[in-house]
């Protein structure tokens, strides 16, 4: 038995969870303040969080909701997308990028990723567009923004043949870009922020995300497109059964009366959740900086292994910018600055068996790891819709040897060093046994 193997079978020196929420006294105090205020559903703190998020994301408006999934569904409904329409998204993503397409009755169209990439193949995207296409949902996986300049070129080039079905589609004058930015709050590309680039952007505030409200999400949209007040009002109606007054509005003297504009849904955010978000947002710049430092440490510590690691930070010349200090961080934004949500590692030439065994050995060493994501055509729900894995070879190739290491702001420098050491030990152990 090798020395590495002996190490792996001893009790772990420490336990490294995959993605625990980073909750401090600041969040606790803000929630307690809400509980004592007597107002715990959608109210003043939710509205304040919306204002602050819109400023942070450089968006026209933000509507806070119960999840990124509900935000994406509201976006599609606000654009009037439904039966008879097609919406395109990536084959390499979580189901929440695609299920809202089904929820509104539209037809999902999946596009394979480019070779060696987690982003959809933009050439194949153009080929997938038909006269029925109403929207494209690019996925900012791991917090790295897609190339929206290329996406815009694709949809703009087809604008002359686009036939709008309603006023908002007419205002756009082309196929809508509705970003799945679930991972991307705080990310930038060429100096522009997630929330101001795509026509609409959805964010997730789930417990495992960089920024959390336990559950929750938001819909943002960029300036100059729509009547912002009208769109915000419509999203609020969708989130509260179609009711024309929310609970806060009805507290004003004599303001009890309301109407139901349409049979809506129930997906509002509460002030308890928003309280978490307000405290998180005050801390968020330092949290993003910490993620950047962890990414750099991982890249340095794993550089001796034949890995393909997703690049999170690039200068305008595409050179690595993960080691930018605060003084030059602004310059790095002129390239690409991810939110550092997930540390995606591919192991070229390795089999799914190697990947799965590596995950098991890391677990034995106390390190939780994961896989992001199982492509949609491998899932029963999407197979039943007629999607086949053989039609998405690049997505399958990305998935088969991908592993995601823990990346969160509860990690200490010692924790990061331990993960790197455990990864090396597991890798060496598997190779010594001839597993590839």
N, C-alpha and C positions, 0 to 999 in steps of 0.2 A: 504494500500500500504506500502511495507516495505521501510526501510531507503535506502537499496541498490537500490530498484526500483526508488525511488525519485531521487537519484543521477543520474541514467541512463537517466532520462528524462529532466535533465537540460542541457543547452548548454555545450559542451565539454570544459574542462579547457584548453586543447591544442589539436592540430592536429598532429598525428603521421603518416606520410606517410609510405608505406610499404617498398619501396626500391628505394629512390632517388639516383642519381649519386652523388658521392663525388668529386666535381670539385672545385679546389682552383685556386689562382692566378698563381701557377706554371703551371697548365694545360693551362690556358688562354695565358700565355706568350709563351709557347711552340707552341701553335697553331698559334698565331700571327706571331711568327718567321717564321713558315712555309708559311703562307700567303704572307709574305713580301719577301720570298726567290724566288718566281716565280716558285716554283715546288710544286704542290699540289696533283698529282696523285702518283702512286707507284714510289718511288725514294729512296734517301739516308736515309731518316728517317725510312722508312719501313725496309730497310736492316739492319739498326742499331738496331731497335727493335727486329728483328729476332735474331741477334747475342746476344743481352742482355737476351732475353727470353731463348735461348738455354742454356746459362750459368746458369741462375736462376733455370731452370728446370732440369739441369744436363743431357740434351738431346744431341744427336749427332747433330741434326739440327732442326730448326724450320722454317716453312713456314707460313707467315701471310696471311690470306685470309679474305673474306668478312663476314664469319660467321663460327661458329662451325659446322653447318650443311653442308656447302660446304666443310669444312675440312674433315668431315667424308666421304662424297661422294668421294673426291679425294683419301682418303686412300683406300677405297674399289676398286676404279678404278686402283690405282697404284699396288694393289695386283692382278689385273686381275680378279676380281670377277664380275660375270654377270649372264646372263640367264643360268639356269640349276644348279646354285649353291644355297646353303642355308647358311643363316647367322642368328645366334641366338642372341637374346637380351632379356632384362627383360620385363615382362608385366607391371611392375610398373615404368613408366618413362614418359617423354614427347615425343610427336610424333617425334621430331628431332633425337631421338636415332634410330628410325626405318625407317623413310621415305627415308633416303639415300639408304637403302637396296632395296627399291622399285624403286628408281631412276635409279639404275644400272641394274635393271632387274632381280635381285636375288629374292629368296623366303625368306621372314622373318619367323622365328620360334620364338615364345614367350615362355619363361619359367617363371613359377610362382616364387614368392619370398619365402624364408623360413618362417615358422611360426613366427610371431612377429618381422619380419625383413623387411628392405627395399632392401636388397640384394637378387639377384636371388638364388634359392635353388641349391646348387652346385651338389647335388646328382641327382636332376631332370635335371640339365644341361647335365650331362654325359649320361643320358638316352635319351636326345633329339638329341644327335649327331649321324649323319648318314654318309655314305661315300660321300655325297654331301656337307657336312658342310665345309665351307672354312674359316669362321671367327666367333668369339664370341665377342660381344660388351657388356662388363660389364659397369654398370652405377655407377659412383661415386656420388651418390645422396647426396645433401646438402654439398658436399665437403669432405665427409668421403670416403676414399679409400676402395675399395673392397679388399677381401683377395686374392691377386694375387698369393700368394704361393699355395693356394688350386687350383685356376684357372690353374696355370701352371702345377700342378700335373695332373689335368684332361686331358689337351691337350697333355702333354708329354706322358701320359700313352697310348694314342691312336696314337702316332706318327708312330709306325711300320706299321700301316694300312693306313697311309695317302699317297695319290697319288698326287703329285704336278702337276699343269698344266702349270707352267711357271717358269722362273728363280727365281723370288722373293719368290714364294711359296716353291721352292726347297731350297732356302737359309734358310728359316725358318724350313722346314722339318716337319711341323705339322700345325695344325689349328692356324690361327693368332689370337692374343689377341689385339683388337683395342678398347682402352678405350674411353668411353664417359666421358671425364674429364671436361665437360663444366663448372662444379662448382668447380673444384679441383685445380686450380692454387695455388701453395704454400703449398699444403697438403703433408704430409709424412706418411709413414708406415714403421716401423722397420728401420728408418734412411734413407730410400730411397724416392725420390721425385716423385710426379706426373710428368710424362714426361720421366722418365728413367726406369719405371717398366714394363709397358705393351710394346708390340712391337711397337705400335703406340698409340698416345694419342691426342685427340682433346680438345681444350680449347675454351670457349666462352668469348667474350669481349663485350657482349650486355650491354645496358645501365643499366640493373638491376644487373649485376654481380659485384663481389668484385672489379675486375680490369676491367675498361671499356675503349673502344675506340669508344663509341657511338653505333656502330654496328661493327662487326668484330669477328675474331676468329683465331685459329692457329692449325696447325698440327705439332706435334713433334714426333720424333722416337728415339729409344734407340740406343746406340752405338754398333758397331760390327755386325750388321745384314746385311746391304745393302751397295751398293756403294752410299755413301751419296750425292755426287755431282750429280750423275745420277738421283737419286730419287728426289732431290730438283729441278733439271731442268725439270723433267717430271711434277711435281706438278705446277711449274710456267707455263709450256705450257698449262696445263689443265685450269689454271686460266685466261689465256689471249688468248682465241680463238685458241690455238695451235700455236700461232705466235712465231717464233724462236728468236725474239728480242723484249724486252720490250721498252717502251718509253725512259727510261733512256739510254739504250744501243744505241738507234738510234740517240741520240744527238751528239755522237762522229763524228768528221769530216769524211765524206765519208761513214758512217755506216748506210745509209738509208735502204739498201736492206735487205729483210727478206723472210722467207718462212712460209708456214702454214703446220705444220707437220701432223696435223689431225684436223677435225672440233671440236674444243674445246669449252669451256664455258667462262664465264666472271664473275669471283668471286675474283678479286684481292683486296688487301687493299690499301688505299691511304695514302699519307704522312700526310694529315690532321688527319686521324685516328691514324696513328703511333705516331704523335706528342703528342696526348693525352696519348697514351700508355707509351711513354718514361717518361713523367712526373709522371704518375701513378706508374710506376715500381720503381722510386726513392723513393716514399712514401710507397710502398706496405708492407714492413716489419712492419712499425708502424700501418698500417691499419689492418694487420692480428692480431697484438697484441691487438688492440682495440676490434676486434670481439671476441677474446678469453675472454676479460674482461666482455663483454656484456653477452656472453653465461654463464659465471660463475654467474653473477648477476641474470640472469633469473632462473638458476637452484636453486640458494639459495632462491630466492623470491617465487618460486612455489613449493618448497619442501613439503609443508604441504598439497598439493592436490594430489589425487590418479591419477597421470599422468605417462605416459611412454614417456620420453624425449630422443631423439636420442643423443647418446654419441658422442661428438666431439673430446675429448682428453683423452687418456688412457696411463698409464704407461705400461711397458712390462708385468707387472703382471695383466693388465686389470683394475687396480684401477683407479678411476677418477683422471685426471690430469688437470682439468680446472683451478685450482687455482695455478698452477706452476708459480713462478715468473721468471724473466729473468735469474736469476742465475742457475736455474735448468731446464729451457726450453729445453736445448739441450738434457738432459737426457730423457725428455718426448718424444722426437722424436724417441727413441728406441721402443716406443710403437706405438701409433697412434696420429697424430696431424692433424686435419681437417683444411680446409680453413675457416671453420665457415660461410659457405655461407647462409644456411637456418636453422632456429630454428624450427624443426619439433616436434610437440607435439601430442601424441595420448591420447585419453581419454577412457581407457578400460571400457567396459560396457555401454558406452553412445551411443546413436543412431545418425544416420545422422541428424535427426531433431534437436537434442540437439546441435550438432556441428554447423549447419546452423544458429540456433537461437543465439548461442554464437557469431558467426561472426557478425550477425546483431547488437547485443548489443554492441559489441566492436566498431563497426562503429558509433553507436549513441554516444559513448563516445569519438569519434575522433580518434580511433585507427584502422588503416587499417590492415587487416589480409588476409590470403589466404589459399589455399589448394594445396598441392604438393604430388602426382599428381592424376588426374583421370586416373586409369589404362587403357592401350590401348584397351583392349577388351570391354570397356564401350563406346568407340567412334565409330561413324557410319563408318568411313573410314576402321577401322580394323574389324568391324563386317561384312562389305561387303567382306572382304578377308577370312571370315570363322572362325574368332575367337569369342569365346563365354565366357562371364563372368563366367559362372558356372565351367569352366575348370581352373579357377585361383582364388580359394577361399581365399588363403592367401593374395593376392594382394588386393582383394575386402575388406577383413577384415581390412587391414592396412589403406585403403582409407576412410572407412565409418565414422571413428571418428577422423580423422587427421585434425589438424589446424596448420598453420604456422604463427608465430608471427614476427613482423618486426625485422630485424637484419641487421643493416648497420652502417657505421661509421659516419653518421650525428647525430646519437642518442647521447644525453647527458645522464649523470647518472640520472638526473631528469626525462628525457623521459622514461628511462627504468623502473624507480620506478613507473611512471604513468601507463605504460602498465601493470605491475604486479598488481597494484591496480585495474585497470579497469577489468582485467581478473578475479580477485577474486570477484569483485562486480557482474559481469555478471554471473559467476558460481553460486554465492549465490542466485541471483535473479531467475535464471532458476530452481534451486533445490527447492526454496521456493514455486514455482508455480507447482511443481510436474512434471516438464519436465525432462525426462531422455533419 
